[in-house]
Amino acid sequence: MRMNKRLFAVTLSLVALTGLALAGPALAKTYTIKMAYVVPETQSTHIAAAEAFKPYVEEASEGRIKVELYPNGQLGGDRQAIEAVQLGTVHMTIPAAAVLSGFEPKFQVFDLPFVFKSKEAAYKALDGELGDRLSSLLIPLGMRNLAFAENGFRHVSNNKGPITKPEDLAGFKIRTMENPVHMATFKALGANPTPISFGELYTALQQKVVDAQENPIPLVYTSKFYEVQKYYSLTGHVYAATVVLVNDAFFASLPEDLQDILVEGAVRYRTYQRELSQKQDEEMIAKLREAGMEVNELTEEQKRAFIEKTLPVYDQFADEIGADLIELAKKAND
């Protein structure tokens, strides 16, 4: 009789443990992250999100986080996506850092003309003190930056001829982002900057609303601007960073282990995306030439003329950005 009682107790324990094991995963709260961005599926931002960020986060979280990707501006342009992240209607976005200047003016430091001499200098600034200080300014705005990635150096395309000196831009109606530093830079070069959202740019070029545009190599190729622009001059006037943004309240609501997974996922994304971006720069400049675009590089002497012409832009925005942040950016070139 005693054995039967023992057997009954053991059986009950096994049943209870089995029930807990089965209920465990069901009791764990799951989260769905909507991540939106403007670039197409062929550009490095989307490829890295699909191949590095999404699989790592989903696997490391053992299915507690599901990541949904919305490329091609499906949920709006960069500005709309940032606003949606602030509101929490979209959880994450990867916008151009330049667009953040409309939310926090100090982000304009990245947009100063020719401030970074190389990608390595940009990485040093973005991943160091300058990046940390700027990221901290986003928290009061309801957003958190998990990593800086890139679109690359921006160059000018047009239909009139190669750009080799500032005078070649005189009178050009050029599409820029809605960014005061970008606009001031092209005004200093004698052009007429015209802000147009990225999603409307191809049509604007096709219909000749603007003569020219400026974007990094992969965006020019993946957006097929070579179909509506003949000349592409590698001016490298601005290094374009991107930002991996998450709604801060949503991030804070996650258990600590999932927060760590999201941060690690963003770091893995950044590393992979930068490598892809570099590779796409090399591959896609060749493809632009194959597609019939006339590509010209600037000599150091030619570039110096552009640098000197745009120096007044630094003075114009020094108070708004802060001399300390400008010096931090310049120091990254050492």
C-alpha positions as CSV (number, residue, x, y, z in Angstrom):
1,M,0.0,0.0,0.0
2,R,2.9,2.3,1.0
3,M,4.5,1.6,-2.4
4,N,1.3,2.6,-4.2
5,K,1.2,5.9,-2.3
6,R,4.8,6.6,-3.3
7,L,4.2,5.6,-6.9
8,F,1.1,7.9,-6.9
9,A,3.2,10.8,-5.5
10,V,6.0,10.3,-8.0
11,T,3.4,10.1,-10.8
12,L,1.8,13.4,-9.6
13,S,5.2,15.1,-9.6
14,L,6.0,13.9,-13.1
15,V,2.7,15.1,-14.3
16,A,3.2,18.5,-12.7
17,L,6.7,18.9,-14.1
18,T,5.5,17.9,-17.6
19,G,2.7,20.5,-17.3
20,L,5.2,23.2,-16.4
21,A,7.6,22.2,-19.2
22,L,4.7,22.4,-21.7
23,A,3.3,25.6,-20.3
24,G,6.8,27.3,-20.0
25,P,7.1,28.5,-23.7
26,A,3.4,29.4,-23.8
27,L,3.8,31.6,-20.7
28,A,6.8,33.5,-22.1
29,K,5.6,36.8,-23.6
30,T,6.3,37.3,-27.3
31,Y,7.0,40.5,-29.1
32,T,6.7,41.5,-32.8
33,I,9.0,44.3,-34.0
34,K,8.0,46.3,-37.0
35,M,11.1,47.7,-38.7
36,A,10.7,50.2,-41.5
37,Y,13.1,52.0,-43.9
38,V,13.0,53.7,-47.3
39,V,15.6,51.8,-49.2
40,P,14.8,48.9,-51.7
41,E,15.5,45.2,-51.0
42,T,18.7,45.3,-53.1
43,Q,20.4,47.9,-50.9
44,S,22.7,46.9,-48.0
45,T,20.4,48.3,-45.3
46,H,17.7,45.8,-46.2
47,I,20.1,42.9,-46.9
48,A,21.8,43.3,-43.6
49,A,18.5,43.6,-41.7
50,A,17.2,40.4,-43.4
51,E,20.5,38.4,-43.2
52,A,22.1,39.6,-40.0
53,F,19.6,41.4,-37.6
54,K,16.3,39.5,-38.1
55,P,17.7,35.9,-37.9
56,Y,20.0,36.6,-35.0
57,V,17.3,38.3,-32.9
58,E,14.7,35.7,-33.7
59,E,17.0,32.7,-33.0
60,A,18.8,34.2,-29.9
61,S,15.4,35.1,-28.4
62,E,14.2,31.5,-29.1
63,G,11.2,32.9,-30.9
64,R,10.2,35.4,-28.2
65,I,10.8,38.2,-30.7
66,K,9.6,38.2,-34.3
67,V,11.0,40.8,-36.7
68,E,8.9,42.1,-39.6
69,L,10.8,44.1,-42.2
70,Y,9.1,46.9,-44.3
71,P,11.5,48.2,-47.0
72,N,10.8,50.5,-49.9
73,G,9.2,53.2,-47.9
74,Q,6.1,51.0,-47.4
75,L,5.4,52.8,-44.1
76,G,6.5,56.3,-45.2
77,G,9.7,58.2,-45.8
78,D,12.5,58.6,-43.2
79,R,10.8,61.5,-41.4
80,Q,7.5,59.7,-41.2
81,A,9.2,56.5,-40.0
82,I,11.1,58.4,-37.3
83,E,7.8,60.0,-36.1
84,A,6.1,56.6,-36.1
85,V,8.9,55.2,-33.9
86,Q,8.5,58.2,-31.5
87,L,4.8,57.4,-31.3
88,G,5.4,53.7,-31.0
89,T,3.2,52.7,-34.0
90,V,6.5,51.4,-35.6
91,H,9.0,49.9,-33.3
92,M,12.2,50.4,-35.2
93,T,13.6,52.3,-38.3
94,I,16.9,52.8,-40.0
95,P,16.8,56.3,-41.4
96,A,19.6,58.5,-42.7
97,A,21.2,60.3,-39.7
98,A,20.8,63.6,-41.7
99,V,17.0,63.4,-41.2
100,L,17.4,63.4,-37.4
101,S,18.7,67.0,-37.6
102,G,15.0,68.0,-37.9
103,F,14.5,66.4,-34.5
104,E,17.8,67.3,-32.8
105,P,19.9,70.0,-34.6
106,K,23.2,68.8,-33.1
107,F,23.0,65.8,-35.5
108,Q,23.9,68.3,-38.2
109,V,27.6,67.8,-37.3
110,F,27.6,64.7,-39.5
111,D,26.4,66.7,-42.5
112,L,29.1,69.3,-42.5
113,P,30.8,69.3,-45.9
114,F,34.0,67.2,-46.1
115,V,34.2,66.7,-42.3
116,F,35.3,63.1,-42.6
117,K,38.2,62.3,-44.9
118,S,37.6,58.6,-45.0
119,K,35.1,55.9,-43.9
120,E,37.5,54.9,-41.2
121,A,37.5,58.4,-39.7
122,A,33.6,58.4,-39.8
123,Y,33.5,55.0,-38.0
124,K,35.9,56.3,-35.3
125,A,33.6,59.3,-34.7
126,L,30.3,57.4,-34.9
127,D,31.4,54.5,-32.7
128,G,33.2,56.7,-30.2
129,E,32.5,59.7,-28.0
130,L,30.8,61.8,-30.6
131,G,28.3,59.0,-31.5
132,D,27.6,58.4,-27.8
133,R,26.9,62.0,-27.0
134,L,24.6,62.4,-29.9
135,S,22.7,59.2,-29.2
136,S,22.1,60.3,-25.6
137,L,20.1,63.3,-27.0
138,L,17.6,61.0,-28.6
139,I,16.3,59.4,-25.3
140,P,14.3,62.5,-24.3
141,L,12.7,62.4,-27.7
142,G,11.4,58.9,-27.1
143,M,14.0,57.1,-29.2
144,R,17.1,55.0,-28.6
145,N,20.0,54.6,-31.0
146,L,21.4,51.0,-31.0
147,A,24.1,51.5,-33.7
148,F,25.3,53.7,-36.5
149,A,25.6,52.1,-39.9
150,E,26.0,53.8,-43.3
151,N,24.8,54.8,-46.7
152,G,28.3,56.0,-47.6
153,F,29.7,59.1,-49.2
154,R,27.3,61.2,-51.2
155,H,28.1,62.2,-54.8
156,V,26.4,64.4,-57.4
157,S,24.6,63.3,-60.5
158,N,23.1,65.5,-63.3
159,N,22.2,65.6,-67.0
160,K,24.4,68.5,-68.1
161,G,28.0,67.4,-67.7
162,P,30.8,66.3,-65.4
163,I,31.2,68.3,-62.1
164,T,34.9,69.1,-61.7
165,K,34.7,72.6,-60.0
166,P,32.2,74.5,-57.9
167,E,31.3,76.7,-60.8
168,D,29.9,73.7,-62.6
169,L,27.0,73.7,-60.1
170,A,26.1,77.3,-60.6
171,G,22.3,77.6,-61.1
172,F,21.7,73.9,-60.8
173,K,18.4,73.0,-59.3
174,I,19.5,70.1,-57.1
175,R,17.4,67.8,-55.0
176,T,18.7,67.6,-51.4
177,M,17.2,66.1,-48.2
178,E,15.3,68.5,-46.0
179,N,18.5,69.2,-44.1
180,P,19.7,72.8,-43.4
181,V,23.4,71.9,-43.7
182,H,23.0,70.1,-47.0
183,M,21.0,73.0,-48.4
184,A,23.6,75.6,-47.1
185,T,26.4,73.6,-48.6
186,F,24.9,73.6,-52.1
187,K,23.9,77.3,-51.8
188,A,27.6,78.0,-51.0
189,L,28.5,76.1,-54.2
190,G,26.1,78.3,-56.2
191,A,23.3,75.7,-56.7
192,N,19.6,76.0,-55.9
193,P,18.9,73.2,-53.3
194,T,15.3,71.7,-53.5
195,P,14.1,69.3,-50.8
196,I,12.2,66.4,-52.2
197,S,11.5,63.1,-50.4
198,F,13.5,60.1,-51.5
199,G,10.4,58.2,-52.6
200,E,9.5,61.0,-55.1
201,L,13.0,61.6,-56.4
202,Y,13.1,59.3,-59.4
203,T,9.9,60.9,-60.8
204,A,11.2,64.4,-60.1
205,L,14.4,63.6,-62.1
206,Q,12.3,62.0,-64.9
207,Q,10.0,65.0,-65.1
208,K,13.0,67.4,-64.8
209,V,11.6,69.1,-61.7
210,V,15.2,69.1,-60.7
211,D,18.4,69.0,-62.8
212,A,20.5,67.0,-60.3
213,Q,20.6,65.0,-57.1
214,E,23.2,63.7,-54.7
215,N,23.3,60.3,-53.1
216,P,25.7,57.4,-52.3
217,I,26.6,54.9,-55.1
218,P,24.4,52.0,-53.9
219,L,21.3,54.2,-53.7
220,V,21.9,55.7,-57.1
221,Y,22.2,52.2,-58.6
222,T,19.5,50.4,-56.7
223,S,17.1,53.2,-57.3
224,K,17.9,53.2,-61.1
225,F,18.7,56.9,-61.2
226,Y,21.1,56.0,-64.1
227,E,17.9,55.8,-66.2
228,V,17.2,59.5,-65.7
229,Q,20.7,60.9,-65.1
230,K,23.7,60.8,-67.4
231,Y,26.7,62.1,-65.3
232,Y,27.9,61.1,-61.9
233,S,30.7,63.0,-60.2
234,L,32.4,61.4,-57.2
235,T,32.5,64.6,-55.0
236,G,32.2,62.8,-51.7
237,H,31.0,66.0,-50.1
238,V,29.2,64.4,-47.2
239,Y,29.5,61.0,-45.4
240,A,26.0,59.7,-44.9
241,A,25.5,57.6,-41.7
242,T,22.3,55.7,-40.8
243,V,20.9,55.1,-37.4
244,V,19.3,52.0,-35.9
245,L,16.4,53.5,-33.9
246,V,14.0,51.8,-31.5
247,N,11.1,53.3,-29.6
248,D,12.6,53.8,-26.1
249,A,9.5,52.9,-24.2
250,F,9.2,49.6,-26.1
251,F,12.9,48.9,-25.5
252,A,12.4,49.6,-21.8
253,S,9.4,47.2,-21.7
254,L,11.5,44.3,-22.8
255,P,13.0,41.9,-20.3
256,E,16.8,42.6,-19.8
257,D,17.9,39.5,-21.7
258,L,15.8,40.6,-24.8
259,Q,17.2,44.1,-24.6
260,D,20.7,42.6,-24.7
261,I,19.8,40.5,-27.7
262,L,18.5,43.6,-29.5
263,V,21.7,45.6,-28.8
264,E,23.9,42.7,-29.9
265,G,21.7,42.2,-33.0
266,A,22.2,45.9,-33.9
267,V,26.0,45.6,-33.5
268,R,26.1,42.5,-35.8
269,Y,23.9,44.4,-38.2
270,R,26.3,47.4,-38.2
271,T,29.3,45.2,-38.9
272,Y,27.7,43.3,-41.7
273,Q,26.0,46.3,-43.3
274,R,29.2,48.3,-43.4
275,E,31.1,45.5,-45.1
276,L,28.2,45.1,-47.6
277,S,28.1,48.8,-48.3
278,Q,31.8,48.9,-49.1
279,K,31.4,45.9,-51.4
280,Q,28.3,47.5,-53.1
281,D,30.3,50.8,-53.6
282,E,32.9,48.9,-55.6
283,E,30.5,46.6,-57.6
284,M,27.8,49.2,-58.3
285,I,30.1,52.0,-59.6
286,A,31.1,49.5,-62.3
287,K,27.5,48.7,-62.9
288,L,26.6,52.4,-63.3
289,R,29.3,52.7,-65.9
290,E,28.0,49.6,-67.7
291,A,24.5,51.1,-67.6
292,G,25.8,54.1,-69.6
293,M,26.5,56.6,-66.8
294,E,29.6,58.8,-67.3
295,V,31.4,58.6,-63.9
296,N,34.2,61.0,-63.1
297,E,36.5,61.2,-60.0
298,L,37.9,64.4,-58.6
299,T,41.6,65.0,-58.1
300,E,42.8,66.2,-54.6
301,E,43.3,69.7,-56.1
302,Q,39.8,69.7,-57.6
303,K,38.3,68.6,-54.3
304,R,40.2,71.3,-52.4
305,A,38.3,74.0,-54.4
306,F,35.0,72.5,-53.1
307,I,36.3,72.3,-49.5
308,E,37.4,76.0,-49.5
309,K,34.1,77.1,-51.1
310,T,32.1,75.4,-48.3
311,L,34.1,76.5,-45.3
312,P,31.6,79.3,-44.4
313,V,29.0,76.5,-43.7
314,Y,31.0,75.6,-40.5
315,D,30.7,79.1,-39.2
316,Q,27.1,79.3,-40.1
317,F,26.2,76.3,-38.0
318,A,28.9,76.4,-35.2
319,D,26.5,77.8,-32.5
320,E,23.7,75.4,-33.4
321,I,25.8,72.3,-33.5
322,G,28.4,73.3,-30.8
323,A,32.1,73.9,-31.4
324,D,33.0,71.0,-29.1
325,L,31.1,68.5,-31.3
326,I,32.6,69.9,-34.5
327,E,36.1,69.5,-33.0
328,L,35.3,65.9,-32.0
329,A,34.3,65.1,-35.6
330,K,37.4,66.7,-37.0
331,K,39.7,64.9,-34.5
332,A,38.5,61.5,-36.0
333,N,40.6,62.3,-39.0
334,D,43.9,62.2,-37.0
